[in-house]
Amino acid sequence: MEPVVILQDGARGDETALRWAAAHAQLVGTGLEIHRPQDDFRAQLVVVGYRGPRTSALGLGEHVLPLLTTTRCDTVVVRGTPAAIDATHRHVTVLVSGGPGDGRVLRHAADLAQRRGAALRVLHAAPQSPVRCGLEADQSYVLARASATLNGVPHHAVMVRAQPHEAIARCTDTDLIVVGSGDAHESGTVTKAALHHAPCPVLVVHQPVLEAHHGRVAVPAPRRPVRAQA
C-alpha cells in the first residue's frame, strides 16, 4: 500500500500538517513519508500545510495549485481551526455540484466518515438566480442523485442559497471538507473556494481523465510519481 506523503519546505504550517498526516496514516493503516516539493515519490495521499494569508496564492504556497493538476492521487491542504484539525467536531462535509465527478467524491467522503466515526453532510451551494425562482425545485436533482449514489449510507443533505465560498466558510462544525479536483488542466472554482475559505482541512479527490480521442474514462494507476521525470 502506498504511503501518505507530506510535503515540507520548512515554511509555516508544516508541523500542523505533519500531525494531521500522521493521524490519517494511522487511521488508514499505512506508512508516512516526508518529502520536499521537488522530490519524486509515490503516494496514496499527499498532504501539504496552509502557509498563512501573507504568502503566495492566498496562503496556499506556490506548489499547491500545480500539484492538484499533476498528481494522480488525492491531496489534503491542512488549514482551519485547531478543533477541526484535531477532528473534534465529528463531521465530514462533501460538496456536490451535480456533475459526473460527484460519485467518486461521495464515495471517498463516505469512506472517511465511516473510518472517523463521523456524521456525513452532503452540501450543495447555488446562489439565488435574479430571474428564476424555485431554487429548491431546480436543484433538487443534485441531492437526489447524491443520495442514490450513497445507496443507504447515513447522511444529511443540505442545499443553501449562497455562493460556494460563502457556504464553505460557514462549515465551522466540520473536521474535513471533501471536494473534486476539477478538470485535468485547472482546479475548479469550488475547489479553489474550499482551499481559500475552508475553516478546516480540505481533501481534494483526484478525478479520472476523460480521454478525448477514445471517449472513455481513463482510471490512472494508483502509483505514480507526483513530479514527472525529466
C-alpha positions in Angstrom: 0.0 0.0 0.0 1.4 3.4 -1.0 2.1 5.7 2.0 0.7 9.1 3.0 3.3 11.7 1.9 3.6 15.1 3.5 5.4 17.8 1.5 7.5 20.1 3.6 9.7 23.1 2.7 10.3 24.4 6.2 7.5 27.0 6.0 4.8 27.9 8.4 2.2 25.2 8.8 4.4 22.2 8.3 4.2 20.9 11.9 0.5 21.1 11.9 0.3 19.3 8.6 2.6 16.6 9.9 0.4 16.0 12.9 -2.7 15.6 10.7 -0.9 13.4 8.2 0.4 11.1 10.9 -3.1 10.7 12.4 -4.5 10.0 8.9 -1.8 7.4 8.1 -2.6 5.6 11.3 -6.3 5.7 10.6 -6.0 4.1 7.2 -3.2 1.7 8.2 -0.3 2.8 6.0 3.1 4.4 6.4 4.0 8.1 6.4 6.8 9.7 4.4 8.2 13.2 4.4 9.4 14.7 1.1 10.3 18.1 -0.3 8.2 19.5 -3.2 10.8 18.8 -5.8 11.1 15.1 -4.9 9.8 12.2 -6.9 7.7 9.7 -4.9 4.7 7.5 -4.9 1.7 8.1 -2.6 -1.9 7.3 -2.0 -2.4 10.8 -0.4 -0.3 14.0 -0.5 -0.6 16.4 2.5 0.5 20.0 2.5 0.2 22.7 5.1 -1.5 26.1 4.8 1.0 28.9 4.7 -1.0 31.8 6.1 -2.6 34.8 4.4 0.7 36.7 3.7 2.1 34.0 1.4 1.6 33.5 -2.3 -1.7 32.2 -3.7 -3.7 33.4 -0.7 -1.7 31.2 1.7 -1.5 28.0 -0.3 2.1 28.2 -1.3 3.4 28.2 -4.8 3.4 24.4 -5.3 -0.1 23.6 -4.1 -2.3 24.5 -7.1 0.1 23.0 -9.7 0.2 19.9 -7.5 -3.5 19.3 -7.9 -3.3 19.0 -11.7 -0.1 17.0 -11.9 -0.6 14.3 -9.3 -2.8 11.2 -9.7 -3.7 10.8 -6.1 -5.8 12.7 -3.6 -4.4 15.8 -1.9 -5.1 17.4 1.5 -4.4 21.0 2.4 -4.3 21.2 6.2 -5.8 24.5 7.4 -8.5 25.7 9.7 -9.1 25.8 13.5 -7.3 23.6 15.9 -10.6 21.8 16.8 -11.1 20.9 13.1 -7.5 19.8 12.6 -7.8 17.6 15.6 -11.1 16.1 14.3 -13.2 17.0 17.4 -16.4 18.0 15.5 -17.1 14.5 14.2 -18.5 15.8 10.9 -17.3 15.3 7.3 -18.8 17.6 4.6 -18.8 16.7 0.9 -19.5 19.3 -1.7 -21.5 18.2 -4.7 -22.4 20.0 -7.9 -24.5 17.6 -9.9 -21.6 16.9 -12.3 -20.1 13.5 -13.3 -17.4 13.6 -10.7 -19.8 13.6 -7.7 -19.9 9.9 -7.4 -16.2 9.4 -6.8 -16.1 12.3 -4.3 -19.1 11.0 -2.4 -17.6 7.5 -2.1 -14.3 9.0 -0.7 -16.2 11.1 1.8 -18.4 8.3 2.9 -15.4 6.0 3.5 -13.6 8.7 5.5 -16.7 9.5 7.6 -17.1 5.8 8.4 -13.4 5.4 9.4 -13.6 8.5 11.6 -16.9 7.6 13.2 -18.2 10.9 11.9 -21.5 12.2 10.5 -21.6 12.8 6.8 -23.1 16.0 5.4 -23.8 16.4 1.7 -23.7 20.1 0.7 -24.9 21.7 -2.5 -24.4 25.5 -2.8 -26.1 27.5 -5.5 -26.8 31.3 -5.5 -30.3 32.5 -6.0 -30.9 33.4 -9.6 -32.1 37.0 -10.1 -34.5 35.9 -12.8 -35.6 32.5 -11.7 -37.4 31.3 -8.6 -37.7 27.9 -7.0 -34.1 27.1 -6.4 -35.0 24.1 -4.4 -37.1 22.6 -7.3 -34.4 23.4 -9.9 -31.5 22.0 -7.9 -33.2 19.1 -6.0 -31.9 16.6 -8.5 -28.3 17.2 -7.3 -29.0 16.0 -3.8 -31.4 13.2 -5.0 -28.6 11.9 -7.2 -26.1 12.1 -4.3 -28.5 10.1 -2.1 -28.9 7.5 -4.8 -25.1 7.2 -5.1 -24.6 6.8 -1.4 -27.2 3.9 -1.5 -28.3 3.9 2.1 -25.2 5.4 3.7 -26.4 7.6 6.5 -26.0 11.3 5.7 -27.6 14.7 6.0 -28.3 16.6 2.7 -28.2 20.4 2.7 -28.8 22.9 -0.1 -28.1 26.5 0.6 -28.7 29.7 -1.4 -25.2 31.0 -1.4 -22.0 31.2 -3.4 -19.8 28.2 -2.8 -17.2 30.2 -0.9 -19.9 31.6 1.4 -21.3 28.1 2.1 -17.9 26.7 2.7 -16.9 29.4 5.2 -20.0 28.5 7.3 -18.9 24.9 7.8 -17.5 25.7 11.2 -18.6 22.4 12.7 -16.7 20.3 10.1 -13.4 18.4 10.5 -12.9 17.8 6.8 -14.3 19.2 3.5 -14.2 16.9 0.5 -14.3 18.3 -3.0 -13.4 17.2 -6.5 -10.3 18.4 -8.3 -11.9 20.0 -11.3 -10.7 19.1 -14.8 -7.3 17.8 -15.9 -5.8 21.2 -16.5 -7.1 23.6 -13.9 -8.7 23.3 -10.4 -12.4 24.1 -10.4 -13.9 27.2 -8.9 -15.4 25.2 -6.0 -12.1 23.5 -5.3 -10.3 26.9 -5.1 -13.1 28.3 -2.9 -12.6 25.5 -0.5 -8.8 25.8 -0.5 -9.0 29.5 0.2 -12.0 29.8 2.6 -12.5 26.5 4.5 -12.3 26.6 8.3 -10.9 23.0 8.3 -8.7 20.7 6.3 -9.7 20.2 2.6 -9.4 16.9 0.8 -9.3 17.2 -3.0 -10.3 14.0 -4.7 -8.4 13.3 -7.9 -10.7 12.7 -10.8 -10.1 10.3 -13.7 -9.4 12.0 -17.1 -11.9 11.7 -19.9 -9.8 10.7 -22.9 -10.7 13.0 -25.8 -9.9 10.5 -28.6 -11.5 7.4 -27.2 -14.4 8.8 -25.2 -13.8 6.6 -22.2 -12.7 7.3 -18.6 -9.1 6.6 -18.1 -8.6 5.5 -14.5 -5.0 6.2 -13.6 -2.8 3.7 -11.9 -2.7 4.2 -8.1 1.1 4.6 -8.1 2.7 7.5 -9.9 5.4 10.0 -9.2 4.0 13.3 -8.3 6.6 15.2 -10.3 7.1 13.9 -13.9 10.6 12.5 -14.6 12.7 14.8 -16.7 
